[in-house]
Each structure stands twice: as C-alpha cells, then as structure tokens.
C-alpha cells in the first residue's frame, strides 16, 4: 500500500469522524433523553412538553410533545423580554411632553421604572419637580383594562397582580411593614386609607383592601415586627394625580389633550436594568408595563393587544406554531405556547443580544440568582440560565444549559396540570437538565 493511499485513507477516516461525530452525539442524547422521560415515575402523572436544540443550528435534537400547546405562566416574560430588546432604546422612554406658555403638559408611556421601589428611577420625576411651569397630565393613551386578559379577579389583594395604567408609580403597590408594634405605610399618602376591621375576629394579623376602592382594613393583633405585605392599589386618574402631587410637593392638574407628533421624550433608567428586574424576580408589574412602553414606540395609543399583534407580525414569523399570547407577564391562562416555539424564541434572543455575558447577566442563573437560585446547587460557574414559570398546577423552565463539554443547548421544559407538590416537579426538571450538563 503506497504512502499516498494510506494518507488518503487516514484523511477520509478523520473526515468521517468530523461529519458523523456530531450526529452520533445528537442521536445519543435523543435516545438517552427518551429513556429518561419514559422511565420517570414523576412525569408520567401529568402533561409534559420538552424540546432541546443545539444553539448553533436549527435542528431539534429531542422533543416530547414539543408541538403541543402548554400554559407557559411566566415563561411568557421571555416574549416580552424579546419585544423590549427589539423595540426599546437603551433607556426607557418615561414621559412625553410639550411646553405651551407657562404650562408643561405630559403624557405617560407606561414606564414601570417611574419611582419603582427597587429600581428607584427618578430622572423623569426630577424633570417634573424641577420645572417652574404649571404641570398638566393628559390621560387617555392607555385603552386597555386595569387587568390583563384572563386575569383572576380574586387575586386582587396579592402583590403580583398590580393594576395596569399609563402612569404607574411606586410599583402600583402599597407597602405595609410593622416596626415596634406600629404599622408603617408607604407611600405615606395611604395612611389615612387604613383602618381596623373590628368585625373580623381572626387570631392572625392580616391586611386586605376593599375590592372596589382604596380602603384597607387590618384584623387580628398587631405583631411587634417581622411583617411585610404589599397590596395593589385601585387605579384611577384622580388618585394618580393626588399621589403624584403629594410626592412632588406641587400641584398636578388634569387636561384633556391628544398627544401631538412633536411631543418630546424624557428617558428614565437604562433598559437593561429594567429588563433584569423583570426577569430575575419575575416581576409581573414590570412585564405588563413594558408592553405599553413598546406600544409607545409605534403609536399614540398604549394597547397591549395591538402591541402583541405588532410584535408577532414583525418579529416572530419564525415561530413554527402560532402562539396564543395575551399578556406580558403570564398571569393569564389564555397564553399558550409550544416548547419548540420557545426554543426558537431563545435562539432569536441570543442572536439579538449577541453578547453572551450581557444576556446571561439579565437572566436568572441556576444556584445563583433570581427564580433559579434555589432550583440548582450553588456552583462557582452556573450552568443554567433561563426563566421559570409558575401558576397553580403548572411549573415550567426554559433557557440555556451549558455542558461540561463546552456546548450550549437551548431547551424548554413545560409541566402542566399536575397535582403533585411543585417541589417534586422542579426536582425532576433539575435532575434531567443537570444530566444534560454533565453528559453532553
């Protein structure tokens, strides 16, 4: 056998390894994942959807009900996240305004960072406070309801279901704490709205808002400390202007005026800071309001439904299955996505950001931050970055898993209609995603 023939055989063998090595790895992964799902004693008790793909190509490696629709819960925020990446500048548009004579007239954009307690966005607030002109707020840009499509009315007293409006302030929540046996209310504006409900004889301290008004009632003995509760306040324009006037220490009046095309814009916080605050703790309020800020970029009207249709038409044509997308946060069970839709979305997000370090800093990380902090063991270098989604009887997880072999896979893991404790479902997801990390 000649030297050249041996060299040709060797080169051909190397080429075969290159061409078929990746394929065999994918086939091996698919086979082992199929075995893991089929033999899981937990996942046989409810509806499971799963899809996984190599980040570098469009091929789905393994899918279980990947083309079926599931309730995504807060995985919906991945769609809002992508919309914000596509539509918003590097800082959040906070107020639109014009100056006419001795008056400053302004409109809301839905900016959730306006005096938000964690983000403390004050630039637009300072703009209003420093103005020597008379302040007039022009309402009417938001044309939706105070709740999203399909939200549950009986969650009205829970912090995660703040109302939606065009001029949000301070998370649209009232914060109640107890210090030395005294109830501390923030904003202090709401102190006189709180009273004791003597008709309730409960043994535990509790605060509840009247469903239709901003009257707050507490019952039970007041503890000395270690109590914290946040309750949404009921939105109306009169209250918003009273609250803003009280905070600014100057009068803000209402005016009926359509926003003109030449209205200027005041920007508040960096968009990345707001996105991070939405994603890590899974903040529903920020998610809903960000869709209105996106709406501000395309129209004089702030409307969630129309904005979603615009996003689907212009940015989500690659999705294999038409989504049922109705709100920004995932509170609604009207949202329905397929796992393979979400892995396509994750690839679009990765491409849009085009900076791995920046993207992963904006997402919860396994064992380290956000809603994935307790889902995985703490390690120096997290290997999962993504988004969880939880409603009663539903728990999902979608994101990026980094393997010990240096690969990045995108996955969507959806679990619906279970009656097991959520901790058991979470544990099973963690087991399988960790297996991918360690073996592929």
C-alpha positions as CSV (number, residue, x, y, z in Angstrom):
1,X,0.0,0.0,0.0
2,X,1.5,3.3,-1.1
3,X,2.2,6.2,1.2
4,X,-0.3,8.4,-0.6
5,X,-3.0,5.7,-0.4
6,X,-2.5,5.3,3.4
7,X,-2.6,9.1,3.8
8,X,-5.9,9.3,1.8
9,X,-7.5,6.6,3.9
10,X,-6.4,8.4,7.1
11,X,-7.8,11.7,5.9
12,X,-11.1,10.1,4.9
13,X,-11.3,8.5,8.3
14,X,-10.8,11.8,10.0
15,X,-13.5,13.4,7.8
16,X,-15.9,10.7,8.8
17,X,-15.3,11.4,12.4
18,X,-15.9,15.1,11.9
19,X,-19.1,14.5,9.8
20,X,-20.7,11.9,11.8
21,X,-19.4,12.5,15.3
22,X,-21.9,15.4,16.0
23,X,-24.7,13.3,14.5
24,X,-24.0,10.4,16.8
25,X,-23.9,12.7,19.8
26,X,-27.3,14.1,18.9
27,X,-28.7,10.6,18.4
28,X,-27.2,9.5,21.7
29,X,-28.7,12.5,23.5
30,X,-32.1,11.9,21.9
31,X,-32.0,8.2,22.9
32,X,-31.0,8.8,26.5
33,X,-33.4,11.6,27.0
34,X,-36.2,9.5,25.6
35,X,-35.3,6.8,28.1
36,X,-35.2,9.3,30.9
37,X,-38.6,10.7,30.2
38,X,-40.2,7.3,29.6
39,X,-38.9,5.9,32.9
40,X,-39.6,8.9,35.1
41,X,-42.1,7.9,37.8
42,X,-43.0,11.6,38.3
43,X,-43.6,12.9,34.8
44,X,-46.0,10.1,33.9
45,X,-48.5,11.7,36.2
46,X,-49.2,14.9,34.3
47,X,-48.7,16.6,30.9
48,X,-45.1,17.2,29.9
49,X,-43.6,19.1,27.0
50,X,-39.9,19.3,26.2
51,X,-37.7,20.4,23.4
52,X,-34.0,20.8,23.1
53,X,-31.7,22.0,20.4
54,X,-28.0,22.9,19.8
55,X,-27.7,26.7,20.0
56,X,-25.6,26.7,16.8
57,X,-28.2,25.1,14.5
58,X,-31.9,25.0,13.9
59,X,-32.3,21.2,14.4
60,X,-34.4,20.0,17.4
61,X,-32.4,17.1,19.0
62,X,-35.2,15.7,21.1
63,X,-38.8,16.6,21.6
64,X,-41.6,15.2,23.7
65,X,-44.9,16.9,22.8
66,X,-42.8,19.8,21.5
67,X,-45.5,20.8,19.1
68,X,-48.3,20.7,21.7
69,X,-49.5,23.9,23.4
70,X,-48.9,24.4,27.1
71,X,-49.8,27.1,29.7
72,X,-46.4,29.0,29.9
73,X,-47.0,31.1,33.1
74,X,-44.0,33.4,33.5
75,X,-42.2,31.9,30.5
76,X,-44.4,34.5,28.8
77,X,-41.9,37.1,30.0
78,X,-39.4,35.7,27.5
79,X,-41.7,37.1,24.8
80,X,-41.9,40.4,26.5
81,X,-38.1,40.4,27.0
82,X,-37.6,39.8,23.3
83,X,-40.1,42.5,22.3
84,X,-38.2,45.0,24.6
85,X,-34.9,44.1,23.1
86,X,-36.2,44.7,19.6
87,X,-38.3,47.8,20.2
88,X,-36.8,49.9,23.0
89,X,-33.8,52.2,23.0
90,X,-31.0,51.8,25.6
91,X,-33.0,53.9,28.1
92,X,-36.8,53.6,29.0
93,X,-39.0,56.3,27.5
94,X,-40.7,57.6,30.6
95,X,-42.8,60.7,29.8
96,X,-43.8,62.5,26.6
97,X,-44.3,66.2,27.0
98,X,-44.8,69.6,25.3
99,X,-44.4,73.1,26.7
100,X,-47.1,75.7,26.0
101,X,-46.6,79.2,27.5
102,X,-46.5,78.7,31.3
103,X,-47.7,75.1,31.1
104,X,-45.9,71.8,30.8
105,X,-48.3,69.1,29.5
106,X,-47.2,65.5,29.8
107,X,-48.4,62.0,28.9
108,X,-47.5,58.6,30.3
109,X,-45.7,55.8,28.4
110,X,-46.4,53.1,30.9
111,X,-42.9,53.3,32.3
112,X,-42.6,50.8,35.2
113,X,-39.4,52.3,36.5
114,X,-41.0,55.6,37.4
115,X,-40.4,55.7,41.2
116,X,-40.2,51.9,41.2
117,X,-39.1,50.9,44.7
118,X,-36.3,48.5,43.6
119,X,-35.0,50.5,40.6
120,X,-35.6,53.9,42.0
121,X,-35.9,55.6,38.7
122,X,-36.1,59.3,39.4
123,X,-34.9,61.1,36.2
124,X,-38.4,61.8,34.9
125,X,-39.7,62.6,38.4
126,X,-36.8,65.1,38.8
127,X,-37.7,66.7,35.5
128,X,-41.3,67.4,36.7
129,X,-40.1,68.5,40.1
130,X,-37.6,71.0,38.7
131,X,-40.0,72.6,36.2
132,X,-41.2,76.1,37.1
133,X,-44.2,75.7,34.8
134,X,-47.7,74.6,35.8
135,X,-48.0,70.8,35.4
136,X,-50.8,69.1,33.5
137,X,-51.2,65.4,32.9
138,X,-53.1,64.4,29.8
139,X,-54.8,61.0,30.3
140,X,-56.3,58.6,27.8
141,X,-53.3,57.0,26.0
142,X,-54.0,53.6,27.7
143,X,-57.0,52.0,26.1
144,X,-57.0,48.6,27.9
145,X,-58.4,47.4,31.1
146,X,-56.9,47.6,34.6
147,X,-56.3,43.8,34.5
148,X,-54.9,41.7,31.7
149,X,-56.9,39.4,29.5
150,X,-58.0,36.4,31.6
151,X,-56.6,37.5,35.0
152,X,-58.2,36.1,38.1
153,X,-60.2,38.7,40.0
154,X,-59.8,37.1,43.4
155,X,-56.0,37.7,43.3
156,X,-56.7,41.5,43.5
157,X,-55.1,41.7,47.0
158,X,-51.9,39.9,46.1
159,X,-48.7,41.9,45.3
160,X,-48.1,40.0,42.0
161,X,-51.3,41.4,40.4
162,X,-50.9,45.1,40.4
163,X,-53.2,47.0,38.0
164,X,-52.1,48.3,34.6
165,X,-52.1,52.0,33.7
166,X,-50.3,54.7,31.6
167,X,-48.7,56.5,34.6
168,X,-47.6,53.8,37.1
169,X,-45.9,54.9,40.3
170,X,-44.1,53.0,43.0
171,X,-45.0,49.6,41.6
172,X,-48.7,50.4,41.8
173,X,-48.5,48.9,45.3
174,X,-49.0,50.0,48.9
175,X,-46.2,48.6,51.2
176,X,-47.1,47.7,54.8
177,X,-44.5,46.9,57.4
178,X,-44.6,46.7,61.2
179,X,-42.0,48.3,63.4
180,X,-42.2,48.3,67.2
181,X,-45.9,47.3,67.0
182,X,-46.8,50.2,64.6
183,X,-47.9,49.8,61.0
184,X,-45.7,51.7,58.6
185,X,-47.4,52.6,55.3
186,X,-45.6,53.5,52.1
187,X,-46.4,55.7,50.3
188,X,-47.5,57.6,53.4
189,X,-50.3,59.1,51.3
190,X,-52.3,55.9,52.0
191,X,-52.0,56.1,55.8
192,X,-55.5,57.6,56.2
193,X,-57.0,54.8,54.0
194,X,-56.1,52.2,56.6
195,X,-58.4,51.2,59.5
196,X,-59.2,48.3,61.7
197,X,-61.9,45.9,60.8
198,X,-63.5,45.0,64.1
199,X,-66.0,42.6,62.6
200,X,-63.2,40.1,61.9
201,X,-62.1,38.1,64.9
202,X,-59.1,36.3,63.4
203,X,-56.1,35.4,65.5
204,X,-53.6,36.3,62.8
205,X,-52.8,39.8,61.6
206,X,-53.8,40.5,58.1
207,X,-54.5,43.5,55.8
208,X,-57.0,43.4,53.0
209,X,-58.1,46.1,50.5
210,X,-61.8,46.6,49.6
211,X,-62.3,45.2,46.2
212,X,-63.7,48.3,44.6
213,X,-61.9,51.0,46.5
214,X,-58.7,52.0,48.2
215,X,-59.9,51.3,51.7
216,X,-57.5,49.0,53.5
217,X,-58.6,47.0,56.6
218,X,-56.5,45.1,59.1
219,X,-57.6,42.5,61.5
220,X,-56.0,40.5,64.3
221,X,-53.5,41.6,66.9
222,X,-50.6,43.7,65.5
223,X,-47.3,41.9,65.9
224,X,-44.2,43.7,67.1
225,X,-42.2,43.2,63.9
226,X,-41.2,40.9,61.0
227,X,-44.3,41.6,59.0
228,X,-44.3,42.8,55.4
229,X,-47.2,42.9,52.9
230,X,-47.7,44.6,49.6
231,X,-51.1,45.2,48.2
232,X,-52.1,46.7,44.8
233,X,-54.0,50.0,45.0
234,X,-57.0,50.7,42.9
235,X,-56.0,52.9,39.9
236,X,-57.9,56.0,38.8
237,X,-56.7,59.3,37.3
238,X,-57.7,61.4,40.3
239,X,-55.8,59.1,42.7
240,X,-52.7,59.1,40.4
241,X,-52.6,62.9,40.3
242,X,-53.1,63.2,44.1
243,X,-50.3,60.7,44.7
244,X,-48.0,62.4,42.2
245,X,-48.8,65.9,43.7
246,X,-48.2,64.6,47.2
247,X,-44.8,63.1,46.2
248,X,-43.7,66.1,44.1
249,X,-45.0,68.6,46.7
250,X,-46.5,70.6,43.9
251,X,-49.9,70.5,42.2
252,X,-50.5,68.4,39.1
253,X,-53.8,69.0,37.2
254,X,-55.6,67.0,34.6
255,X,-56.1,68.2,31.0
256,X,-57.9,66.6,28.0
257,X,-55.4,66.7,25.1
258,X,-54.3,64.2,22.4
259,X,-50.6,63.6,22.2
260,X,-49.1,65.5,19.3
261,X,-46.5,64.1,17.0
262,X,-43.9,66.6,18.1
263,X,-44.1,65.7,21.8
264,X,-40.6,65.3,23.3
265,X,-39.5,62.4,25.4
266,X,-37.9,62.1,28.8
267,X,-35.9,58.9,29.4
268,X,-35.6,57.2,32.7
269,X,-33.4,54.2,33.6
270,X,-31.3,52.0,31.4
271,X,-33.4,49.4,29.7
272,X,-31.1,46.6,30.7
273,X,-31.6,47.4,34.4
274,X,-35.4,47.3,34.0
275,X,-35.2,44.0,32.0
276,X,-33.1,42.4,34.7
277,X,-35.5,43.5,37.4
278,X,-38.3,41.9,35.4
279,X,-36.6,38.7,34.7
280,X,-34.7,37.8,38.0
281,X,-37.6,38.1,40.5
282,X,-40.2,37.5,37.7
283,X,-41.9,40.9,38.2
284,X,-45.4,40.8,36.6
285,X,-45.9,44.6,37.0
286,X,-42.8,45.4,35.0
287,X,-43.7,42.9,32.3
288,X,-47.1,44.3,31.7
289,X,-46.0,47.9,31.7
290,X,-43.1,47.2,29.4
291,X,-45.5,46.1,26.7
292,X,-47.1,49.6,27.0
293,X,-43.7,51.2,26.6
294,X,-43.2,49.2,23.4
295,X,-46.6,50.4,22.3
296,X,-45.4,54.0,22.9
297,X,-42.7,53.3,20.2
298,X,-45.2,52.6,17.5
299,X,-48.4,54.6,18.3
300,X,-50.0,57.4,20.2
301,X,-52.2,54.7,21.8
302,X,-51.0,52.3,24.6
303,X,-52.7,49.0,24.0
304,X,-51.4,45.5,24.9
305,X,-53.4,43.5,22.4
306,X,-52.4,45.7,19.4
307,X,-48.8,45.7,20.5
308,X,-48.7,41.9,20.8
309,X,-50.1,41.6,17.2
310,X,-47.5,44.0,16.0
311,X,-44.7,42.0,17.6
312,X,-46.0,38.7,16.3
313,X,-46.2,40.2,12.7
314,X,-42.9,41.9,12.7
315,X,-40.6,39.8,14.9
316,X,-42.0,36.3,15.4
317,X,-42.5,35.0,11.9
318,X,-40.0,32.2,12.5
319,X,-42.1,30.5,15.2
320,X,-43.3,27.1,14.0
321,X,-46.6,27.3,15.8
322,X,-48.9,30.4,16.0
323,X,-48.8,31.4,19.7
324,X,-51.8,32.4,21.8
325,X,-50.2,35.4,23.5
326,X,-52.5,37.7,25.5
327,X,-50.5,39.5,28.3
328,X,-47.0,40.5,29.2
329,X,-46.4,38.6,32.4
330,X,-48.0,35.2,32.0
331,X,-50.7,35.7,34.7
332,X,-53.3,34.7,32.2
333,X,-54.1,31.1,31.3
334,X,-55.1,32.4,27.9
335,X,-51.4,32.3,27.0
336,X,-50.5,29.1,25.1
337,X,-47.1,28.3,23.6
338,X,-45.4,25.2,22.4
339,X,-41.9,24.1,23.6
340,X,-40.5,24.3,20.1
341,X,-41.8,27.9,19.8
342,X,-39.9,28.8,22.9
343,X,-36.6,27.3,21.8
344,X,-36.8,29.3,18.6
345,X,-37.5,32.4,20.7
346,X,-34.5,31.6,22.8
347,X,-32.3,31.4,19.7
348,X,-33.7,34.8,18.5
349,X,-33.0,36.3,21.9
350,X,-29.4,35.0,21.8
351,X,-28.9,36.4,18.3
352,X,-30.4,39.8,19.2
353,X,-28.3,40.4,22.2
354,X,-25.2,39.0,20.5
355,X,-23.3,39.1,23.8
356,X,-23.3,36.0,26.0
357,X,-22.1,37.8,29.1
358,X,-24.7,40.5,28.8
359,X,-27.6,38.1,28.1
360,X,-26.8,35.8,31.0
361,X,-26.5,38.7,33.4
362,X,-30.1,39.6,32.6
363,X,-31.5,36.1,33.3
364,X,-31.9,34.1,36.5
365,X,-29.0,31.7,36.9
366,X,-29.1,28.2,38.5
367,X,-27.9,28.2,42.1
368,X,-27.0,31.9,42.0
369,X,-29.7,34.4,41.2
370,X,-33.4,35.0,40.6
371,X,-36.0,32.3,40.4
372,X,-33.4,29.7,39.5
373,X,-31.3,30.3,42.6
374,X,-32.9,27.5,44.7
375,X,-33.6,25.2,41.7
376,X,-29.9,24.1,41.3
377,X,-27.0,23.7,43.7
378,X,-24.8,26.7,44.1
379,X,-21.6,26.5,42.0
380,X,-18.9,29.0,41.1
381,X,-20.0,28.9,37.5
382,X,-23.7,28.4,37.0
383,X,-24.6,26.1,34.1
384,X,-28.3,27.1,33.6
385,X,-29.6,30.5,32.6
386,X,-33.3,31.0,31.9
387,X,-36.8,31.7,33.0
388,X,-39.2,29.8,35.3
389,X,-42.9,30.0,35.1
390,X,-45.4,29.0,37.8
391,X,-49.1,29.0,38.2
392,X,-51.1,26.7,40.4
393,X,-50.7,23.2,38.9
394,X,-48.2,24.4,36.3
395,X,-44.4,24.8,36.5
396,X,-42.1,25.4,33.6
397,X,-38.4,26.2,32.9
398,X,-36.8,27.4,29.6
399,X,-33.4,28.7,28.9
400,X,-29.8,27.8,28.1
401,X,-27.8,24.9,29.6
402,X,-24.0,24.8,29.4
403,X,-22.4,21.4,29.3
404,X,-19.1,20.2,30.7
405,X,-18.0,19.6,27.1
406,X,-18.4,23.2,26.2
407,X,-21.7,23.1,24.3
408,X,-24.7,25.4,24.8
409,X,-28.2,23.9,24.4
410,X,-31.5,25.7,24.4
411,X,-34.4,23.9,26.0
412,X,-38.0,24.4,27.0
413,X,-39.4,22.2,29.8
414,X,-43.1,22.6,30.4
415,X,-45.2,20.8,33.1
416,X,-48.9,21.4,33.2
417,X,-51.9,20.0,35.1
418,X,-50.2,18.3,38.0
419,X,-51.5,17.8,41.5
420,X,-48.1,16.9,43.0
421,X,-46.2,19.4,45.1
422,X,-44.4,21.8,42.8
423,X,-41.1,20.9,44.5
424,X,-41.3,17.4,43.1
425,X,-41.8,18.6,39.6
426,X,-38.9,21.1,40.0
427,X,-36.7,18.4,41.3
428,X,-37.4,16.2,38.3
429,X,-36.6,19.0,35.9
430,X,-33.4,19.8,37.7
431,X,-32.4,16.1,37.5
432,X,-32.8,16.0,33.8
433,X,-31.2,19.3,33.0
434,X,-28.3,18.5,35.2
435,X,-27.9,15.2,33.4
436,X,-27.6,17.1,30.1
437,X,-25.0,19.4,31.6
438,X,-22.9,16.5,32.9
439,X,-23.0,14.2,29.9
440,X,-23.3,16.2,26.6
